[in-house]
Amino acid sequence: MEHIDKRFPGVNALQDVRFDLRRGEVHALVGENGAGKSTLMKVLGGIYERDGGLIEYDGSPVDIRTPMAARQLGIGMIHQELNLMGHLTVAQNIFIGREFTRGPFLDTARANREAAALLASFHLDIPPTATVNTLSVAKQQMVEIVKALSLQSELIVMDEPTAALTESEIAELFRFIRNLKAQNKGVIYISHRLEELWEISDRVTVMRDGRTIGTAETKNLTRSDLITMMVNRVISEERKWASDVPEGAPILLKVEGLNAPRVKDVSFTLRRGEILGFAGLMGAGRTETMRALVGADQARYRRIELDGKPLEIHSPSDAVRARIGYLSEDRKAFGLALGLSVADNAALPSLEAFSGRLFVKDRAIRRTTTEYVDALSIKTPGVDRLVRNLSGGNQQKTVLAKWLIRNCEVLIFDEPTRGVDVGAKSEIYALMRQLAKDGKSIIMISSEMPEMLRMADRILVMCEGRVTGELDVAQATQERILSLATAQEQPDSVNAVDGARREAGAYP
């Protein structure tokens, strides 16, 4: 790809971009959210038509105007956003548009057999007859990958393929990518998980602000070199060694005996100005605990107190009225209305504050949203921009803006930096620290232990729906967190409820 240009109204998304891929190579493409990585790959995949430049494929100039044209050339795309049809089965999704037939009828049995063989080659325990919307996000991501690889493509683009995968699933994916290399296929690999690059990629190209910054052999780069190329500034990644919560800070939120599907008698406290981390392996029940707390799922509890007063939460609207905001791990499904503007999304939880007797005060919404767009450094041409057109990091900041406009006292961040680049991560971390400093209280769920050690003042660890231990950040290490996440250790600093469970022999 040479001198690639792409323009949208008000945005010059790609400017004179260069990129090349060799056979049998994994070439990583990295950069901040909004750098142009996904746009460049959509040009390659025929989703967007380029405004300038040349694409050569296998030595010959090509004009890729549609996804079908890209597929016919042998270019397979695994998009950052899942493109599955939830009401169809796994097998139907894998072979959509390529259905097996027997006479005038669909050969469902053959489709199931072929899909089962593909899934088995990935060591995936996913039934081909399962309906996609019954699968976890991680399993849906693996189905998307299997679907793309079933096309026998010569060039495969993987846009954030590991964002929702477990460590074991990532290991299987990397094994498969190495097999693709051995078959002399080319892989373009986009990821914000920089540590993956040294494990799987041969070369790295960095983009910034729609331009190519440079390309280098991965083995010749250090992590700090790569980050500096991406963001043009030095970013500290030092862990937190002591809690920032003032001594004697009052308890803002107290939860006792919370029970829900996959949540078993969870109790905890949250102090004013504290960042409380919830750690654990995927499926430990952390997200389920928070969804139960905000009334998104049915739950039972002995007592919930906010600022010392009993609180009844039976629905998300109860949590919103109590000024508890939940930033979901799946911001597109549960955090944003993608077809609405930045301003409309930001105002949704606070519409009563922007409503007159008969009409919504659009001017006030735009003015307030503009203030938060500036304060949070949300990159958008304007507050009327559809939120679906923003990058992942800026979408996440839009979700945060709506809860700040609501003036929430408790903010629950579920995987706050999933799919977000290193620069946007740093900005989100700084915002979270400032919110805590201003007296807001934060609950943070994260599957990234370095992130947990960098941000949390105190860490609760869950396993199989239960809290198995509590660690002050000064005591916490990745090893101790992982040990508690598998219920192998009980530290001295467990809370009273957890200690009672241990004495009763509830777990080893």
N, C-alpha and C positions, 0 to 999 in steps of 0.2 A: 504494500500500500504506500503510494508516494503522493505528497502534496495534497492530502485529503482535507477538504473543507466541507463544513456543514453548518448552515444557519437556520435558526428558528426566529420567529418574531421577537425582537428585542435581545436576542442572544446569539453570539457567534460561538457555537458549541465546539467546533473543530477548526483549527487554523494550521494549515501546512503540516499535517501530521504524517509521520513516516513510521512504518512498522513492517517487519518481515518475519517469517517463520520458516524454519528448515524442516525437512523430513526427519522423523525420529527424534524430535526435540519437544521439550516442554518449555514454552516461553511465557514467563509471567508478565502480566500487564498490571501495574499498580499506580496509585495516585489517590489523592483525596476525593471524597464525594464531590461530584460535579466537575471532576477533572476532564471527563470526556471518554472514559474507558468504555462504558456500556454503549454510548452513542457510536463510538468507532466500530464496535462489534456489531451493532445493529445495521450499520452501513455495509459491513462485510456480509451479514446474513440476509440482506435484501429487505429489511424492515424499513430502513430509511434510504432514500436516494441521495447520493452525494451531490454537493453543489460544485465540486471541483476535485481534480486529482485523478490518479490512475490506479487501478487494481489489476495485478497480474496473478494468475493462478496456474501453477504448474508450467510457468514459462510463457504463458500467452495472456494478452489483455482480455479482460472479461467485463461485462456490464451486468451487474447483479441487481435486478430491479424488484425481485420478489423473493420471499422465503423459499418458494418452490424452485426457483432458479438456483438458489444457493444449495438446496438439498440435492438437486440433480448434478451439481458440480462435485458433490461429496463433502459439503460443509455442514456439520451438525452443530446445533446450538443448544446449550443448557443454560436457560435464562436465570437471572437472579430471582425474578418473580415466577412462581410456579404457574405453569400453563396446563394444568390438569383439569379434567371435568369431574367434579366431585360426585356426581350422581351415577357415573359409570364405574365399571370394575377396573381393577389394575390391568388385566389383559386387554380390555377394550381401549384403555388409554394408551397402552404401549403400541397397539397396532391401529390406532385411529387413522383413517385414510388409506390403510393398507390391509383391510379386512380379508380374512380367509373365507372363501365361499365353497359351497358344495351345491352345484346347480344354481338355482335362484335364491338359495338360503345361506345365511351366515353359518360358517363352520366354527361354532363357539368352542367345541371340544378341542379342536386343533389350536385355536388361539390360546386356550388355557394351557395346553401342553407346551407350546412354544414359549409362552410367558414364564411358565414354571421353570423351564430349562434356563432361560436367561437369568431369572432371579437366583437360581441355584448356583450359576456361575459366579455370582456376586456374594455367595454365602448369605443370602438374605432370606429370613424366615417370614416372608410375606405371601399370603395365599393369592394366587392370580384371580380368584373369584371375589376377593374382598372389595367392597365399595370404597373408593378413594377417600371420601369424606369421613370415613370411620378410622382412618390411619392418622398417626401422629404426624406433625410437620416434618420430622426427620425422615420418617418412612416415605412420606410423599416426595421428599427431595430425592431419595434413592430411586423411586419409581421414575421420576423425571430423568435421572441420569441413565437408567436402564433403557428408557424409551429412546433417548438420543443415540446411545451406543448401538441400539438394535438396527439403526439405519446403515451400518457398515460404512460410516463416514471416513474419509481420509484426513480431514481436518476437523477437530472438535474444539469448540469454544466452551469453556466452563466458567460461568460468571457466578462467583461466590458459591461454589458447590458444597462447601463444608460448613456454611453458616449455621445450619440447624442439625448437624450430625454429631453423634457421640464419637469418642476417641476410637472405639473399635470399628465404627462405620467409616471413619476417616482412614484408618489403616487399610480397610478393604478397598476403599476408593483409590488410594495411592498404589496399592498392589495392582489394581486394574489399569491405572495410568501407566505404570511401568510396563505392563503387558502391551499396551498400545504403542509405546515407544519401541519395544522389541519388534513389533509388526511394521515399523517404519512409518507410523502415522504421526501427525503433528498435533500438538495440544497447545491452545492458548488458554492460560490459567489466570483468572482474575481473583484476587483474594485480599482482604484486609488483615488476615492473620499472617503477619509477616514471618513468623517463625516457620510457617509451612514452606516458604520459598526455598530455603536452604535444603529442605528435605526432598523436594520434588522437582524444582525447576533447574534448567540449564542456563538460561539467560533471563534478565529482567529489563523491561522497558518502563521508564517512569514518565507519567503525564502530569501536567499541571496547567490549570486554566485553559484547557483545550489545545495544548501544545505538547509536542514531544520534548522532554527535557534531556533524555539520554538513554542509552542501552549499554549494559555491561554483563560480563559473565557473573553469575550469581556467586561463585566461589571467591571472586575478587572483591566482593562488597561486604562491609560490616553493616550491622543493623542501624547504627547511628548515621553512617553514610547514606543509607537508603532513606531514612526518615528525613534527613536534611534535604535530599533531592526532592522528596515529595512535598514538603511544606515550606521549604526555604527558610527554616528557622530551627533552632535547637529545642527539643522537647525532653523534659526530664521524665524518667520512668521509675523514679525512686519509690520504694514502698513506704507505707506509714509505719513508724516505729512506736508511736504512742497515741492514745486517744486524744482527740481535740475537744471532747465534751467537758465543759467547765465542771469542777467539783461541786457537787450539790445541785446539779441541774435537775429540775423537777421532772417527774414522770408525766409525759403527755398522753400516751396511749398504753392501756393495760388490757391484755387479752388473756382470759382464763378458760381452759377446757374447750377449745375450738375443735369441732368434729365435722367432717364432711366426707364424701367419697374420696378415698385415698389420703385422708387427713385424720390423724388419731390423737385426740386429746392434746393439742398444741397450746402451750401457754408461753407468753413472753411480755416484756415491757419495752417501751421505747421512750427515751428521754428527750426533752426539748433540745434541739440543736445537735442531735445524734444521727450518725449514719450507721444503721444497723444492717449488717449483711446476713443474708440467708444463703448458705452454701450447701452443696450436695450434688450427687450425680443426677443425670437426667432420669426423671421418673421418681425422684425422692419425695415429691409432694409439695415443693416450694410454691410453684405457680398456683396449684390447687388451694393451698393455704390462703394466699392473698385473694384469689377469686372468691373464696368462701367469706373472707373478712369483709370484702366490699359488697357482698350480696349478689354477686354474679352467679354463684352456684348455691344450691340449698345447703344450709349449715345449721348446726346446733352449737350452742356455747353456754358456759355457766355464767360468764359475765364479760362485758366489754365496757371499759371506762375511757372517756376522752376528757382530759384536763380535770380528772377527779369526779366526773359526773357519769352516771350510767348511760349507756348508749344502746339503742335498738337498731340493728341494721338487717333489713329483710330484702332489700333491693339495692341496686346501684344508685338509685336516686336518693335513698337514705344516706349513703356514704357521701354523695356529692353535697347534700345539705349539711352534713357534718364537717364539710371541708376536708374530705379525704379523697385524694386524687390517685388514680391508678393508670400508669403508663404500661400498657400491655407489651409482652414480648412480640406479639404479632400486630404491629402498629397499623398495618394496612387493613387487617380484618376487623380489629376491635378499637383502634385508637383514632382513626381518621375516616371522614367521608370523602373518598377520593374524587368524587365528581363535584365537590364544592371548592370554593376558593380558600386561600389561607385565612382571610378575614372571617369567613363563615365558620370554618373549623375552630378558630380560636375563640369565637363567641359562643359556641354551642352550649357549654355548661353554665353560661352566665346570661342567657337570653333575657331573664326577667329584669336584670340590671340595665339592659339596653332596650327595654320595651316601654313605650308610652301607653296611653289609653287605647289607641287603635293601631299604632304602627310600630315596627321595629326601627330603632334609631341607627340607620345605616352609617351616617356620618360619624357618630360616636364610635361605632364598631371599627370603622376604618382608621380613625384617629388612634384609638387604643391599641389596635393590632399593629399599626405602624410603629408605635413606641416600643412594643415588645419585639418586633422584627429587628429594630435597630439595637435594642439592648442585648438580644440573643445572637446577633450577627447572622440572622437567617438570610441566606443568599436567594433572593427572588426578585424578579423585575418589578414586582408590586404586590400589594396584598390581595389584588383581584386574580392573581395567578392561580390556576387549578393546582391543588396540592399534589395531585398525581404526577405533575410535571417536575416536582422538586426532587433533588437527590435524597438518598436515605437519611443522611445526617441532618439535612434541613427539614425533612418530614418529622424526624424525632424532636427537633427543636420546636416545631409547630405544635406537637402534642404537649410539650412542656409549657409552651406559651399559653395554651388554653387553660391549664391548671393554675398557672401563675395569675392569669386574669381573674380566675375564680378565687384567688387568695387562699389556697389550700394550706392547712397547717401540717398535714401529713401527706407526703408524696411517696408513692410506691413505684419504684423503678424496676420493672421486670426485664432483665437483659438489656440495660439501657444503651449499650454500644454494639449490639448485634448488627452486623452488616454496615458498620460505620468505620470510616478510615481513621488513621492514627491522629491526624490533625483535628478532626471533629471530635474524636474521643477526648483529646486533651481539653477542648472547649467545653464539652459536656461535664467532664470531671471538675473543671474550674467553676462551672455554674452550680454543680451540686455542693461543692465546698462553700461557695458564697451563700447559698440558700441555708445551709446548716449554720453558718456564721450569723446569718440574719435571724436565727431562731426557729426556722422550719425544721421538721423532723423527717428523716428519709429512711425508708426500708428499701434495700437494694438486693435483688436476686441476680446472681451472676454465676455462669458456669466457668468463667475464666478466673482461676485462683490468683494470678498476678493482679488482676483488676480488684479482686476482693481485698487483697493485702494492701493495695495502694489506696483504697477509698474508705474501708469500713473502720469504725471505732471499736465495734464489737461484732463478733461473728457467731450466729447460731447455725449449727450443722444439722441437716435432716437426713434420715434414711428410712425408706419405706413408710413415709407418712408421719414419722415421729421426730421430735427434736432429740438428737442423741448427744448433744453437748453444746457448750458455750465457751467461747474463747475471747479474751481481750486481745486486741490486735497486737499488743506487745508480746503475748505468749504464742501467737499464731504462726504456724509454718505450713507450707503446702503439705508436708508429710502428716502433720497432726490433723489438718482438715480432711485429708483423704482417708486417714484412719477412722475418724469419726463418721465420715460419709459411708463407710462400710461397716459401721457399728462395732469397730474392733477396740476402741479405747474410750474410757470415760475420764476426762480430766477432773481435777479437784474443783475447778471453777464452774461446775454445772449449777444451774439454778435449782431452787428448792423443789419445784415440781419434778424436774428431771432426776434429781437425787432420790426422790421418793420412788420413782419408777425403777431406778437401778436397784435400790434396796429390796424392792418387791420381786426382783428377778425378771423384769420385763425384757431385758436384753443382756448379752454377755458383758 
